[in-house]
Amino acid sequence: MISALQRLVSYPPGAFAVLILAALLEVLGDSFFQTGFYRASGMGRILAIAAGVAGLAAYGCVVNVPRWDFGKLLGVYVVLFFVIAQLVARVRFGQSPTAPIYAGGGLILAGGLVMAFWKG
């Protein structure tokens, strides 16, 4: 698994795919905790929290197993995290973005582009 991830992140499309997977795992892990704490009880609560632990542990492995310069990719990751978080909020919790979220998201996108493409 380690060598496969390492090979994958050595190419820009592969690194992008791994960042998408990492953002998805982190957002889903967080959303399972949200469900466990506020939307479930009994065994459902335990299962949701366990799913959150598993999702966040998988995220940690996906992000930290490859030897890459994560700091350079942070801008792209933050943008992906924001977009996936909004999608999960809509699908899992029925929450639509508000004007401030769109405005802040635009700033996140702009910052991510600056960090990803500014050569200096």
N, C-alpha and C positions, 0 to 999 in steps of 0.2 A: 504494500500500500504506500509506503514512504517513497519508494523509487518511482511509482506510478504518478503520485502527486508531484514529485519533483520534476519529472519529465513534462507533465502537463503545464506547470506554471512557468516553464522555460520559454513558452510561446505566448505572445500577447493574448490570442483568443482563449488559450487554456487558462491563463491567469485570470482573465475576465470571468470565465465559467466558474473557477474555484471561488472567486470573490462573490459571485451571485449565490453559489451554494452556501458559503459562509454566512452571508447576510440573511438568507432564507432560514438557516438553522438558528441563528441568533434571534431573529424576530419571532419565529415559531416557538422557540424555547421560552422567550419572554411572555408570549401570548398564552402559553400553557400555564405559567405561573399566575398570570392575570385571571385565567379561568379557575384555577385551583383556589386562589384566595377569595375571589368575589362572586363566582358564578356556579360553584359546585359545593357539594357537601358529601360527607361520608366517604365511601370508596371512590366516588367520582373525583373528589378533592385529592385524594392520595394518588390516583392514577394521573391526574392532570399535573400535579407537582412532579411526579416521577418522570412524566414525559418532558416537562420543562428541564429537569436535571439532565436527562439524556440528550435533549436538543442542544443545550448549552455546552455540554461536554463534547458532543460531536463538533460543534462550532469551534471550540478551542483546539481540537485536533486538526481540523481542516485548515485553520489559520496558522497554526504553529508547527505542524509537521514539515511543510516545505521550507527550504532555506531560501527565502526571498527577502527583498528589501521592502518590508510591509509599509514602512514610512512613506516610500515613494508612491505606493498604491493606495494610501489612506484616503486621498481625495475621491478616488473612484469608489472605494468601499463605502464612504459616508453617503455618497449619492445613492448607491444601490441600497444601502440600509434604509434610507429615508423612503425611497420609492416602494420597496417591499413592505416596510412598516405601514405605509398608507394603504396598500393593497390588502394586507392582512387585517388591518383595522376595519376596512370596508366589508370584507368577506366574512370574517369570523365574528365581528362585533357590531356590524351594521353602522359604523361610524363614518360619516363623510367628512372630507377635509373642509375646513372653513377658510375664509379669506386670509386670516393670519397664517394658517398652515401653508396655503399656496404661496404667500409672499415669502415666508421663511424658507420654503422649499426652493423657490427661485434663487434665494441667496445661497442655499446649500449647493445647488447645482452650479452656480457661478463660481463658488469657492472650490468645488471639486474640479471644475475645468481649469481654474488657475493652477491648482496644485498638480494636476496631471500633465498639463501642457506647457507651463512656463519653464523655459530653459534658462537657468541662470544660477 
